[in-house]
Amino acid sequence: MSTEIETNGKGQIYGLLAQILKQVGPIGKGRSNVQQGYKFRGIDDVYEAVHPLFAEYGVFTVPRILSEQTTERTTASGTVLRFVNVTMAYDFFAPDGSSVTAEMIGEAMDAGDKASNKAMSAAHKYALIQTLCIPTGSTPDADYTTQPEITGEVKTVSKSNTSAQKCPDCGGAMWDNRATKKGNQPDYKCKDKSCNKAVWEPKEPQTEGFGTEQALRDSLLAQAEKLLAGLPADKRKDALGRLLMLNTAEMATKVNELAENARKKTGASEPPLSAQSERELKIRDIRRDAKPEVIHEYLDEHFGDVTLEQLSDDDLQQAHEQFCVPF
């Protein structure tokens, strides 16, 4: 280290952060999302700017979670998004053991299991930017816009990182949906997407006439299981779970649609689709079943700065299985 650091009896961390602040440069939005037409800066852009200086001066950060809150919201297409809000504390340490702490809120959403990871990355990014006063050139002020009043209820799913319920299949943690479930949604859902186990708690006997309707629902569900037998196990579970959330009339309609689609496939009355046509249909299905911002989050997380059109056939199939079910 070429510069002697003044401690003023309080430790090196204050002088070291001041030296880093002098040397770190602006970080602009150098990344572009072509599909959605906007620019952004990622956590890696911030790391690339501060890491060499932190390494030079021997400064590092240690994260701590102060609080976490998760809520879920269902889109018009039926996709369940998990919104995570975390309050993080980042302790900045110097070689002599002195430290200062920055607390920061991070927010993120995801249709899978990455919302917490993204929220923590956002919190760390802005903790570094604000602690070191890094110029960004485009950080919005709160006074620039006035947001519309939000109506309706947002339900809190959890305020902790764990669930007491364990998955009977894989033994992992499960989402507790009892406070927010609607209709025939499961009481618990496995957090591991590869397992996707759903659990319904036993219910008390219903009013008269329930037996007849339940028999009809059981029959429809059995027919749907046969029609969906060719799907991968996780996708089949997802489709059956959505089916169970419908009322009996809606369930019958969807099962009839599945049966009709199966008849069309076996009838072979139409010429097979070209590879390009299959790609176009998959892209159309994804955009029909998921909001643009959800698609963007998924692409950025798994493939980087690309569009659906730029994915390989295998990657597009993976995205299709992530977002789309037969209904």
N, C-alpha and C positions, 0 to 999 in steps of 0.2 A: 504494500500500500504506500503510495508516494506522498500522500498528504497526511500530516499529523493531525489527529482528531482531538478537538477540545472537548473534555468531558464535563467541566464545571462541577465536578463532584457528583454528577448524576448518572454517569455511565456513558459508554461510547455510542449507544444507539441513536441518540439525538443528533450528534454530529455526523454520524454515518448516513442517516436518512437525509440530512441536509446536503451532503455531498452527492448522494444519488439523485436527489431532486434537481441539483444544478446540471447534472450530466444527461439525464434521460430526456429524450426528444419527444416531439408530438407523435401521436399515433392516429392516423386517419383511417377511414373506412376503405381499406384496400381490397376487400372481397366483394364479389357481386353475385347475386342470385338472379340468373337470367330469367327463370320462369316467372318469378314474382316481381322482377324489375326494381330491386332495391339493393343498396350497398350495406355492408356491415363489417364490424371488426370482431374477431374472435378472441377467445381467451389466449390462444397460442400467439396472437399478435402482441398482446401485452407481455406474455412471458418472454418472447424474443427480445423485447425492448428492455426489460428489467433484469433478466437472468444474468447477463454478463456483468452488470454492475453489482448485483447482489453477491455474485461469486467473487468479484474483485475485493469487495469490502467485508466479506464474511457475514453478510446478513441473510437470515432466512425467516420464513413464517411458519407458524404451527396453527392449524385450524381447530376450532372448538364449536360445536353446535350448542347454541343457547336455547333455541326453541324451534319447533317444526309444526306446521299445520298442513294437512292435506284435505282438499275438497274435490268432489267429482261432479262433472257436468256432462250431460248427454247431448250430443249434437242432433240435428234434425235427421241425420242418416242412422242414428242409433249408436254411433261410436261413443264410448265412454272415455272422456278425457280426465286425467288426474292433474289437478293444479296443486303445486307444492310451494309453500312459503316458508323459508328458513331464515332465522336470524343467526348469523355466524360471528364469532370473535376470532380475529387473526392477531396472534402475538408475534411481533417483529423482534427478533433476538439479535444482539451483537456478540462478537467473540468474547467480551468480558462478562456475558450473562445478563447485561441490562436489557430491558425490553420496554416496548410500548404496545398498546392494544388498539386495534381498530375494529369496531362492530359494524356489520353491514347486513342488509336484508337482500335475499335473493329469491326470485320468483321464476317458475318455469312450468310448462305443461307438457304432457306426453300421453300417448295412447297406450304405452306399454309400461316398462319398469324403469325408465330413465329420467323421470321428472326430478327426482331428488338430486341425481348427479348434475343435471343441467342447472338446477337452482343454486347448488353450491359453487359451480363454475362461474355463474353470473355474479354471485356475492364476492368471490375472490377477485374477479376482474375489476369490479368497481371499487373494492377496497384498495387495490393497488393504484387505480387511476386517481381516486380522491385523496388518498394519503400522500401520494407523491405529486399531486396537482398536475397530472400529465395532460397537456392540451390534446383535445380530440377534435375540435373544430365543429362538432355538430351535436353535442349533447343537449337535448331539449330542456328548456326552462319550464317549470310548472305553470308560469304565467302566460305562456304562449297560447295555450288552448284551454277551453272550458269543456269538461266532459259532461255528457248527458246524465241525468239522474237515473240510477239503476233501480229497476223495480223487480219484484219477485224474490223468492227465497233462495239463498245459496246454502246448501247443506254441508256441514262439516263431517267428513268421513272419519278422520283420526287426528290426534294431536301427539302422536308418538310414532316411533319407528318400528314397533313390533306389535304383533297380535297374539293373544293368548291361545287362540285356536290353532292347532297344528293340522296340516294337510294329512288326511288318512292314507293318501297314495305315496307322496314323496317325503312327508315329514317336515316340510318347510312351512313358513308363515303364510297365513291366509288373510285376505281383506275381510273385515267385518262390515257387512252391508245391512245389518239388521235395522239400523236407524234410518236408512235412506232407501231401502228397497221398495220397488213398486210391483204390484201384481204377483207373478210367479217367479220373480228374480230370486237367485239363490241367496241364502243367509250368509254364506261364506264362499269366497272364491280364492283359489290358490294364487299367490303372487308370482309363482314361476310359470311363465307363458308356455314352457314346454310341457308342463303338467296340466295346468288349466282346470284342475278339479273343482267342481261346484258341489256345495253341500246345502241341503234344505233341512231345517230343523223339523221334527215331528209336529204336526198340528192337531188341534182338537177336532173331533168330528164336526162336520158342517151341518147346515140345515137340510131338511128333507128335499129330495130331488138332486142333492149333490152327487149321489152315487151314479145316477144316469149320466150326468154331465162329465163326471170324472172318467167314467168308462169310455165316453166318446173321446175325451182328450188323450187317454191312454192308447186308444186305437189309432188316433191321428199321429201320436208320437212314434208308435211302433212302425207305422207306414213311412214316416219321415226318416227313421233310422235306416230302413231298407233302401230308400231312394238316395240317401247320402252315404251309403256304404263305401263308395269309391273315393271319398275325400280323405285327406290325411286326418289322423286322429284329432289333432288340436283344432283343425278347422271344422271338423264334424261336431265336436263338443261346442264350439262357439255358435254354430248354426242352430243346434238343438237348444242351446241356452236362450237364444233370441226367440226361438219358436215358443218356448215355455212362457215368455213374458207377454205373449199375446192372449187376448180373450179367445174363447172357443171358436167364435165365428171367424175371426181373423186367422186363427190357426188352420181352420179348414180351408180357407182361401189360399193360404201359402202352400199347404200340402198339395192342393190341386194344381197350383202353378208348378211345383216340383215334378209332379206326375206328368203334366203336359210337356215340360221340358225334356223329361226322360223319354217320352214317346217320340218327340221330334228327333232326338239323337238316334234312337234305334231305328226309326223309319228311314233314315238316310235319303230323304226326299230332296234335300238341298245339297248343292256341291260343297265340298270341304272348303274351309276358309284358307286363304293364303297366309303365310307366316306374317306378312306385314299387316293383314287384316286382323289377325289374332292379337298382335301387339296393340293396334289401335283400339280394339275392344277392351283390352286390359287397362289401357290408360284411361279410357272413357269410364270404366267401372270405378277405378280408383278415385277419379275426380268427382264422380257422382256420390260416392260413399264417404268421402273425407273432405274436410275443409282445407283450403289452400295452405293455411298456416300449419296445419297438422302434417300435411304432406311435406312441406318445407323442413319442419323439424326432423321428420323421419329421414329424409334424404341427407340433410346436413349431418345427422348423427351417424348414419351407416355408410354413406358413399361420398360425402364431401359436397363440393359446389357443382352439382349436376342437376339436370332436369329428368323427368320421367322418360322423355324421348331418348335421352342419352344413355340410359341404363342398358346393360346387356340383357339378353333374353332371360338368363337365369335370375339376374337381379330384379328384373321387372316381375318375374313370376313370384319372387320372394315378397316384393311390395304388394302384389295383388293378393297374396295369401294373408298379408298383414291387415289389409283394410277391408277386403271384400268377402262376403259370405253369399250363399245363393239367394238370399232375400234380405 
